[in-house]
Amino acid sequence: MATVTSTKTAAKPGVGPGWPKPPGQNGSNGNGRSRRFRGRRKFSKDTYRIAVRILLAAIVMMFVALASSYIVLSGNPEWQLVRMPRAFMFSTGLILISSATMTAARRQLERGQSRKYKGWLLLTLLLGLAFLACQLKGWKQLASAGVFISGTAHSSFYYLLTGAHGIHLLGGLTALGYLTVRSGKVLAGEASEKRVAATDAVTLYWHFMDGLWVGLFLLLWLWK
């Protein structure tokens, strides 16, 4: 009588259902740490700054194109002079002051003065909002003088340039608001480095918005 030989292979110890998987097969390295933690890169403080610089480069190109069009169209016979609203002059002073308060906030962060840091951020935020309020007041003054966005090419550019700047400034105000809300939380280590880097990036963006407005103000005021 022929003997039937079993083709089943006995389960090896440590292999098969019910046995824990060897290190490296269950997403860990044997010490309970996941692979995704091993592959995490250390935070670089230049990350935010590089992103902001790329954004600013795009903004520069856009406003250079607008300013170039403004200068070219100024030779048009239908070009009519527009008087600079007084509100725009006042708003220029506000945004210059806000640049100084933003610098003060950055210095207080370096010194570890969280309360003063938050106070200067809040003051910068309020000055930025006051700037936008003055811009809207300037638009009302233009409308009262009979200067509308659908009027001449010159009047259209007044609204276009100042409006585009105001929209970009809103982005800076949003970032300032975020920093202000988070400024009361004490951070350490990498989290603290991220806050410093974020503040540096917002400071760079804010100074750029200030300088951009001064350039636009001089263009609208002096180039007739």
Residue pairs with C-beta under 8 A, 6 or more apart in sequence:
13 19
14 20
14 22
20 26
23 29
23 30
24 30
27 34
27 35
28 34
28 35
29 35
29 38
42 190
43 190
43 193
43 194
43 197
45 193
45 196
45 197
45 200
46 197
47 197
48 197
48 198
48 200
48 201
49 197
49 200
49 201
49 204
51 201
52 201
52 204
52 205
53 204
55 205
56 204
56 205
56 208
59 168
59 208
59 212
62 164
63 161
63 164
63 165
63 212
63 216
66 157
66 160
66 161
66 164
67 161
67 216
67 219
69 157
70 157
70 161
70 219
70 223
71 223
73 79
73 153
73 154
73 157
74 154
74 223
74 224
76 153
78 152
78 153
79 152
79 153
79 154
80 151
80 152
80 154
80 155
81 154
81 224
82 142
82 147
82 154
82 155
82 158
82 220
83 145
84 220
84 221
85 137
85 138
85 139
85 141
85 142
86 138
86 141
87 134
87 135
87 137
87 138
87 141
88 134
88 135
88 138
88 162
88 217
88 220
90 134
91 130
91 131
91 134
91 135
91 138
91 213
92 213
92 214
92 217
94 127
94 130
94 131
94 134
95 127
95 128
95 131
95 209
95 210
95 213
95 214
96 210
96 214
97 127
98 124
98 127
98 128
98 131
98 206
98 210
99 206
99 207
99 210
101 120
101 123
101 124
101 127
102 120
102 121
102 124
102 202
102 203
102 206
102 207
103 203
104 120
105 117
105 120
105 121
105 124
105 199
105 203
106 199
106 200
106 203
108 114
108 116
108 117
108 120
109 117
109 195
109 196
109 199
110 196
114 183
114 184
114 186
117 183
118 180
118 183
118 184
121 176
121 179
121 180
121 183
122 180
124 176
124 206
125 173
125 176
125 177
125 180
128 169
128 172
128 173
128 176
129 173
131 169
132 166
132 169
132 170
132 173
135 162
135 166
138 162
139 159
139 162
142 148
142 155
142 158
142 159
147 155
147 158
148 155
149 155
149 156
149 159
149 160
150 156
157 220
158 220
161 216
161 219
161 220
162 216
162 220
165 209
165 212
165 213
165 216
168 209
168 212
169 209
169 213
171 205
172 202
172 205
172 206
172 209
175 198
175 201
175 202
175 205
176 202
176 206
179 195
179 198
179 199
179 202
182 195
187 194
187 195
